[in-house]
Amino acid sequence: MDQYRQLTRMMATIRGSLGPGCTIVIDFAAGEIYWELSEQGIVAEISPRPLTGMESKLALVEDLRNCRIFNWHDHYVDLGASEGTHWSLEIEWGDQRKRITGLNAYPAEWKQFCGILRKWSGRAFGFRIFSGQIYRTVLYHYRRH
């Protein structure tokens, strides 16, 4: 059976050593996408978005297939880096689970993957998350608590 069509849940996270982090959860069963921004464990913003209709789910699955996420290695590490951008991807399908992680190193399809997450969540994901207004929003929220 096709792993991509069996997808039940996917969670992608990216964060810098000292900055904010972003998580996108795609719940295929519930038909929802959640975008979350956090700083040191404090959630600054959560943005749910419905994934409506079978056509939308199939289109998202095809986008992910084009990124070949099931072919990615388990770990991507820049051996010269001890700090930097950490990321992870957890994929669930059927009764199986795969976790992929990275530190300053990425699969060849990473930029395409980030673009797909931005397209479907309607929110930023990737390196741009660590600059500009989003970072200032997280700092403001963090300092208030």
N, C-alpha and C positions, 0 to 999 in steps of 0.2 A: 504494500500500500504506500502511496505517496506521502512522505513525511510532511510536506508543506500543507497538504490538505487536511492533515490530522492535527495541525497546530491548535492548542487549547489556550496557551498563555505565553507571553513573551515579555521580559523585563530588561530594558537597556538602561544602564546608569553610566554617567560620566561626571568626574569631579577633579578639580585641581588639588594639589597638596594643601593649599591654604585658602582656596576660594570656595564658592558655592558649588553645589552639585545639582544635577538634573537627572530625574528618572522618568522614563516613559514605560507604562505598563499597558500592554494590549491584551485584553481579555476577550478572546475570540468567542467563547461560549456565551458570555453576557453581552457581547456586541458593544464594548466600550473601550475607549482609550483614555488613560489617565496620564497627565503631565504634572510632575511635581518638582518644585524648586526648593532646595533646602541648604542650610548653612550650619555646620557642626551639629547635625541631628535635629535642628529646629526647622520645621516646615514653614516656608514663607508664603507659598502659594500652591494650590492644587487646582487643576483645571481638567474636569472630565469632559469627554466629547463622545457622542454616540457614533458607533460604527453601524450604520443602518443598512439593512438589506443584504441579501446573499451576494448580489453583484459587487457591492463594496468589499465584502470580505474576500471574495475571489480575486478582485483587483489587487487588494493588499497582499494576498498570498502570492500572486504573480510578481509583484514588485519585490517581495522578499526572495522569491526564487531567483530572480535576476541578480541578487546580491550573493547567492550561493552560501547562505549562512550555515547550512549544514555541512559545508566543506571546510569551514574555517578551522584552524588549529585550536587547541585548548588554551594556549597561552601565547601572548605576543609581548616580548620584553626587549627594551633597549638596554643592553647590559651595561652601558655607560651611564645610565641614569638611576639615581636612587630616589629622586623626587620628580614630580611632574604630574601629568594627566593620567589618572587611573580610570579604567572603564571596565565594564562587564556586560555580558549578555547572557541571560538565562532563557532557555527555550524549553517549553513543555509540549509534548505531543503524545497522544495515546497515554500509555503508562510510563513513558520515558522522559528523561530530563538531561539537558546538556548545559554546562556552564563554560563560558569562554571569558577570559580576562586579558587585560593588557596594561602595560605601563610604558607610555611614550612610544609605543609601536602598535601598528594596526594592520589588519588584512587589506589586501589590494582594493577591495570594494568598500572600504570604510566611508569615504566621502559620499558615495552613492547611497549607502545605508543611512547615513545621517540625513541626507536629503529626503529620503523616503519617510523617515520618522517626522521630519518637519512638515512634510506634505500632509501626512495623515493625522498628526496631532494638532496641526495649526499653530505650533509653538516652536521656539528655538531648541535645537539639540546639536551638540557638537562643540567645537572650539569657541564659537562666538558666544556661548553661554557665559564665558568668564569675563566679558567686557561690557562696558556701557551701562545702560539703564538697568538691566537685569541684576548686575552685581550691586549697583547702588540700592536697588529695592531690597535685596537680601540683607545688606548691611544695615539699612534703616530698620527692618523688621527685627534683626538680631539684637541691635542695641536697645530696642524697646523692651526686651524680655530679660 
